[in-house]
Amino acid sequence: MTAHEERALAGVQSYSRKMLAVYDLWILGVVCPVVWHCSRGTMAAQYARNVGARHLDIGPGTGYFLRRTRFPVERPEVTLVDLNEDVLHTASRRLAKYRPSTFRRDVLRPLDLGERRFDSVGMNLLLHCLPGDLTEKAVVFDHVLPHLEPGGRVFGSTVLSHGVKHGFLAPKALEALNRDNDMSNADDSLEHLETALAKRFSEHRITVRGSVALFEAKQP
């Protein structure tokens, strides 16, 4: 494994099969609403608004949202990308009815997905796990664009440190998670996210819920 890949893996290596077994209950069911003040229902609604017939999910977690969303077609084409094999195994097993394609990739590098093109790309709770500041990690948007169909949508969410309204528990949680390399978002701000999206997409919007910024972007 290269030094670059090791750096990228630092943010996802805590997602072991043991952790993934309680992820939906603990992270989505407790941490998101109680610490970050953003419910999984809010994230699920974002999937419902944006998911397309050919969908790429980067950092799919357990596949929780894709398993519950309603696709616009009966047989969607689902592709999953992550650097963590345990994540790919867990999500693809739970989404088996869609027969998803899986790719182990470092998203800070070109995705190398061949001729695949997508109507939608989801990256829920992803950016805050990637190393570097938002200027650096926003390169993931550049790597998505070659695979996005005209009119395609890119959407997701990320926990920010600056420019959002934190609840009582959030500051200490951010400090601990960044110290332990479970997150890398100490410098991430709403302003930087806004700049990254405006630079790359013809249309975008950001909705803030507590510590979380939910973004939706579209190409012509």
Secondary structure, DSSP 8 states (H G I E B T S, - for coil): --HHHHHHHTTTTT--HHHHHHHIIIIIIIIIIIIS---HHHHHHHHHHH--SEEEEES-TTSHHHHHS--SSSS-EEEEEES-HHHHHHHHHHTGGG--EEEE--TTS----TT--EEEEEEET-GGGSSS-HHHHTHHHHHHGGGEEEEEEEEEEEE-SBSS---SSHHHHHHHHHHTTS---TT-BHHHHHHHHHHH-SEEEEEEETTEEEEEEE--
